[in-house]
């Protein structure tokens, strides 16, 4: 792998994962009367992500399989924060908050295929109390894991009644 690509991944991954963690925090702690306090507590990881996002622009084509998920996940996380910040600044309501939070699972779905290639991404998808469980980490490192990832049931864009798991 090219040193420049590795450097870009090392620069982009921490703010991307921190942004996704912050979006999860916002979703878990969302309380409309305390929206500003929740946003304050979540911080501004999106600013760091916005600063490093341009590093994903000029990669060689042979790394497209890494670049595409990182770009999609970064753009979705930034779109979520953009929507949340708009509401925070008085340009929207609770419906706009939920609309913005829809980008978080889209970012996670885009990022998930990189779990086999990038250990920090794999670690992100493990519950925090289990991240130090050596047995679990060894089982996850085994190739050929079936029934993992994001699965959809009647959940095409624009459809109703389906779900993703």
N, C-alpha and C positions, 0 to 999 in steps of 0.2 A: 504494500500500500504506500502511496506517495506520502512523503513527510508533510507536504502542505495540506493534504486531505486529513491526515491524522491531527495536525495542529488545528484545523478548522473544527473537527469533531470535538476535540478537547476544549475548544473555546465555546462551542455552541451547546453542547450537551448539559453542562451544569445549569445555565440560566433557563434552558428549555425544561428540564426536569423540575427546577425550583418553581417555574411558572405553573407547571401542571400540579405540583403539590399545593401551591397557593390557590389555584382554582378549586381543588378538592376541599381545601380549608373553607373557602368562601361558600361552597355548596353545602358543606356540613353545618356551618354555623350561621347560615343565612337567617336573619330575623329582620323583617322589613323596618321596624322602628330603629334598629341599630345597624342599618346598612353601612353608614359611614364608618362606624367603629369597626365593623368586620373588615371593611376594605382597608382601613388603617392598619389593623392587625396583620392582614395578609401582606402588606408591604408593596414594593414596586419591582418584583422580579421581572416584569415585562419590559422595563426600561433596559435592563442588561441584555435581555433577549433581542430587543429591537436594535441595540447597538451591534450585536454580533451576527444578526440575520444576514447582512450582505456578504458574509464570508461563504455562504452556501451558493453563491451565484456562478462562479466560473470554475466548475470542477470538470475533470476529464470525463468523457462519456462512459468509460469503463467503471466508474463509481456511481453511476446513476441509481443503482439498486440501494445505495446508502443515502444518496442525496435526496431522492424523491420523498422517502418517509420523513426525513428531517425537515425538509421544506414544508411539507403538508402539515406536520405537527406544529412547527413553529408558527406558520401562518394562522392555523386554527387557534392556537393559544393567544396570539396577538389580537386576533379578531375578538376573542372572548373578553380580553382585558379592555379592548377599545369600547365594546358595548357596555361593560361594567363602569368604565370611567365616564362614559357619556351620562349614564344614570346618576353617578356620583356627583356630576356637575350640573344636575338638574334637568337633563335632556332625556327624560324617559320615566318609566314607571316600573312596577314590579314585573309586568309582562316582559318588558325589555331586558330585565335582569335574567329571567328564565331563558329568554331567547339567546342572550349572550352566553349563558352557561351551557347551551347545547353544543358549543364548539369544543368543550373539554373532552367529552367522549370521542369526538371525531379526531382530536389530536392523539388521544391514547390509541385509537384503532390504527391510525397511520403509523404510530411509533412501534406498536407491538411486534411486527415482523423483525425488528432489529434485536429482539431479546436474545436470539441465538448468537448474534455477532458481537454485541456490545454489552458486557457485564453490567455497567451502570444502568442500562435500560432494563435488563432483566431484574435487577435489584429493585428498581422503581415499582415493578408490578407485584412485588412480594409485600405482604403486610409488614409494617415496621417491626413489630415484636418478633417476627420470624426471620428477619434478615440475617441473623447471626446463627441460625440453626444449620449446622454443618451437614446433617443427614438430608435435610430438605434441599440444600444447595447442591449436594451431590446428585440427588435424584433428578433435579431440574437440569443438571448439566448433561445428563444422559441423552444421546440422540434418539430421535424417533418418538417424541412425546405425542400421543394422539389425544384428541378431544381437548386441545388447549387453544387458547386464543379467543378471538371474538367470533361468536356464532350468531347468525341472524335467523329469525323465523318470521316470514311474511312481513319483512321490515324494509321494503324498498323505499327510497325517497319518495315522498308524496303519498304513501299508503298509510292506512290507519289500522290499528289493532294488532300490529306485530310487536316483536320485542327483540332486543339484542342482549346477549349474555356473554 
